Amino acid sequence: MLAAANVHFPLLTAIVIVPAVTAVMVALVPRAREDVIRMVGLAGTAATAAMAIVMLWQFDKANADFQFATQHPWIPSLGISWHLGVDGISLWLVVLTAVLFPITLLGPAVHKDLKAYTAWMLLLEAGCIGTFLALDLFVFFVFFEVVLLPMYFLIAGWGYANRTYAALKFFIFTVAGSAFLLVALLTLAFMRPTNGHPSFDFAVLLQQLQQHPLPAATERLLFSGFMIAFAVKVPLFPVHTWLPDAHTEAPTGGSVILAGVLLKLGTYGILRFAVQLFPQAAKDLAPIWLTFAVIGMTYGAVVATMQKDLKRVVAYSSVAHLGFIVLGTFALTRQGLSGGVLQMVNHGISTPALFLLVGWIYERRHTRQISELCGLQKVAPVFAAVFTVVMFSSIGLPGLNGFVGEFLILLGTFATHRWWAVVGTTGVIFAALYLMWAYQRVFHGVPTAANATFKEMTWRERGVMAPLLILIVVIGVYPKPFLDRIEPSVQRMIDHSCQVAKATCPPATSHTVAVGP
Amino acid sequence: MSGGAALLALQPTIRVDVEYHLLWPVLVMLAGPLVVLVVSAMTGRRAPGWLWPALTVVTAAGAVAASVHDWLWTYRAPSPSRLLIVGGELAVDRFACWFFFIACGVVAVGALTFHGYVRRERLDGPEIYVLAMLSASGAMTMAMANDLIVLFLGLEILSIALYVMAGYHRRRTESGEAAMKYFILGAFSSALFLYGVALTYGATGSTHILEVRNYLVQSREHNGLVLAGMGLLLVGLGFKVAAVPFHAWTPDVYEGSPTPVTGYMAALAKAAGFAGLLRVFAYMYVTPEIVHAWRPAVWTLAVLTLVVGAFVAVVQTDLKRMLAYSSINHAGYVLVGMTAIHWANGGLRRTNGVSSALYYLLTYAFIILGSFAVVAVVSGRGDGRTTIESVRGLSTRRPLLALSFTVFLAAQAGVPFTTGFLAKFSVVSAAVGAHEASTYILAVLAMLVTAVSAFFYLRVIVVMYADPADTPTAAGDRRDTSSGADGVGAGQAGEATDGRMAAGGGVAVATATRSDATTLEVPVGATIAIAVCLLITVGGGLWPGPLIDAARRALLAF
């Protein structure tokens, strides 16, 4: 099995580099040749997706450690190396990213300057995948930051009326958050220099922290530094205000990637770096972050209910759903963490699908105001049916993917932090309220004259939605292959935390309930 | 006290040899202007215009070769004291060599940007190249000065040439105004610097940097006279690097000077000023007491410079003024690196601080040269169009130029895979490496300021990529969040009114665009200069090891 992991072809580096190289190739194509640009862009993302599938195929699910690892010195004097690797936690996120990008390039129509749009999208893909694969804190930070620029340009260049403001808000919020991340990770790197050099390597730092645990106060400070940056990115309740603006003003493709991948960078960072490097602080400060998560879930849901703009409904639903993921993460149990990872993937399927559908509604009607839309079910039944399935996935209906993740999260949280789980459960109810109420107003009733000519879903659109719908159903009905690959790595992470900080050991095995079919 | 003994042990034996072979970099840089003057006197107006920049580039290349020799020689020197030459008045260590490289690079790239500019503005002649090489020799003298008087000489050689260059565009009143302001405030700061030298001499009995240092190490004095001298030296050099609150001259001088000269000045004067600052503060004022005295002052300067530079840049509407405040902001980052110099475990820890500052200065020099090279092209005949609006739609007119400017601005904003990111990273990591509450605070502040600075860099980029027909009001400054059917209706109405309001501006922009399309030519020299700057900025960002390692080796002797 390991032979597969030791392939000589640097698969992970290729997955990061191919989109970036494709972006340069797109930049070299003359602007007028839109057909060539579209083809090159699709080929690049498709090649990346193919490599991600190969990675998934060769992934050894019994091995909880990092696989396909590759390491090359980059800035030796600072102890920085190009260190990539994939484990059960990042595996599905990488695959999700690689699959979402071709869909995004195919899905929504681009009204101007396809060349720049495609190039930025490809750079964004390289940045996102790099963030998920990085095992060196410097490399992680570099990718975490580099993602901002393409997204900024996608919003500012192809967005709606208030795009400049929204793009800037997005950029400044995130960069300000990263300030704390950088200082915290530098502190960590310079804490115990080996051979006179600081080390940014994740494995080295984990080992150092295991052998010489930090003083509690220092650990909490560093943990908070990491968490501020990730909380902005997620975004968690008090710093979430950039997200609705960014989503509303972003072009459909931007929203799809923002919701599907970019927000996961925050939750992934929490899971991989903040919680794993500082397990004791994570345990001690969990109530604070659980509280923010629960506030985000209920607040996001309430605000989503009151929105007049369909896209803003989906945007606020993201705030609520990401709160769910953070809830599961800070439960610090196997179910909670596994559910959190799976829910990242689920949210990365259903929310992009919702944004695509809202984008197509806008393309047809040039409005997203709920009050302007009605009776679409009569004129576009297939469109309505697809919307229904995606909506139920987002609500968390049993049998669809959302349910599995949310159930695991609530189960895991209930074991350790009962009352947060109780309040969190209301989030599920609210999700039904805001999405179904919006659906009712948009799709039910008798269509007005403007809505009577609403075009049925085209074959291209059906083709774009098909993979997402299949995933929604497959994960909902048979999540085992997904959880089988996630759980060993989660268990390994819990074991590690348990060794470092005794307090983070799961309470008792009797609480852990066997889950999944 | 143990640290003092360690410093004493390093006391050098000063030799009176001149060691000409180490002086070649600055000798070549001084020979260049003489050659250019002689050739121009002999050929008169017959000499082709490209001859002067070509001679400048050749001179710079020669000086680089000589600097490489010096750099390599520092490894072979039998003892560190052999690096002190001309009777101990100059110190040719790798620190000095680093600034030789910066000065040569800046002169070569600067000369390339001058060429197209002086032709366009009909200012042809060899003088600007002569002045540039002279100022570079001044900067090189500052970098290797081992005596406060020599430092002052270098400062004056640099500054006087720069004053003249600031006023080089004789027909523009702004240029004359800039020269005047720069001269008066520069002379004022030189006087303060000299007074600091005098007080230091009064307190220690010497102006020789190593002797002052040895006196301080032995006596452990940090009385009022020593501190007053130190404060005045800090103020005098603070003027040159445009640290807040000594920055007042910067925006006007940057705005009024001929645009390529502004870039040249921003790169060279800042590097030379910091060469002097580091020589004095990381090399002379090194006893624990004195370090404890100057660090809070530099810390305060760093905070003020970072914050004021960034926040005032936000409200600028002129590109050159915006870049002026951004250059103030950059000086703040270098000061952050300087603040990382500290005493710990009985020794002066300065490697991280000094090397991060050195790395910052070199990478910044090429980023800012590239930025101003682009602005010089965009400003058009008469050097007048430098508002942010003048780059509107540049991406459709000159896509490659717009892309280059995007890279330079993104690098200044600290976007990864550019040297600008690594520069900020290295100064912040130096500050964090000092492990003190004050430096942690400074590190966080520096990173937060990056978020503010992103605002004004990105704004320019967005304008470049905006539709040329868009006026600022129509480009989406309306803050209505409802973009539905009502939004469309309201939007159309709004655009109608906006259109009326901005009609004058819109027409003006449209005409400007049309005329620019014909007159906006990118001279060959500027193209090469921008390409070189891009190569260093992006290449150094993708393959950072060599440059960072070199900066870590470019240490002060002793």
Interface residues (C-beta under 8 A of the other chain):
Chain A: P73 W74 I75 P76 S77 L78 A116 F141 V142 F143 E145 V146 L148 L149 Y152 F153 A156 G157 Y160 A161 N162 R163 T164 Y165 A167 L168 F171 I172 V175 A176 S178 A179 F180 L182 V183 L186 T187 A189 F190 P198 D245 T248 E249 K308 D309 R365 H366 T367 R368 Q369 E372
Chain B: A410 V415 P416 F417 F421 F425 V428 S429 V432 G433 H435 Y440 A443 V444 M447 L448 T450 A451 V452 A454 F455 L458 R459 I461 V462 Y465 A475 G476 D477 R478 R479 D480 T481 S482 S483 G484 A485 D486 G487 V488 G491 P544 G545 I548 D549 R552
